[in-house]
């Protein structure tokens, strides 16, 4: 027994995090929800450690393709500059170890 919508939400969020190599030490947020028309909507943001820079986006797609939605939104965030934020964070983390 399970809730297929919740399963799709989690799979979309996890796919986005996997594409961005997000983890507990990287400020990446993702939130999926079901739209009134039954489609899946995914919001995500990547924020610099000091909060000075934020890249965010929202994308909607079929409920049956959550991984594609997560990967597509991750690609959009990277195109908007999220990679430079993530690289800077990872560089700072490596220096502080």
Secondary structure by P-SEA (a helix, b strand, c coil): cccaaaaaaaaaaaaaaaaaccccccbbbbbbbbccccbbbbbbbccccccccccccccccccccaaaaaaaaaaaaaaacaaaaaaaaaaaaaaac
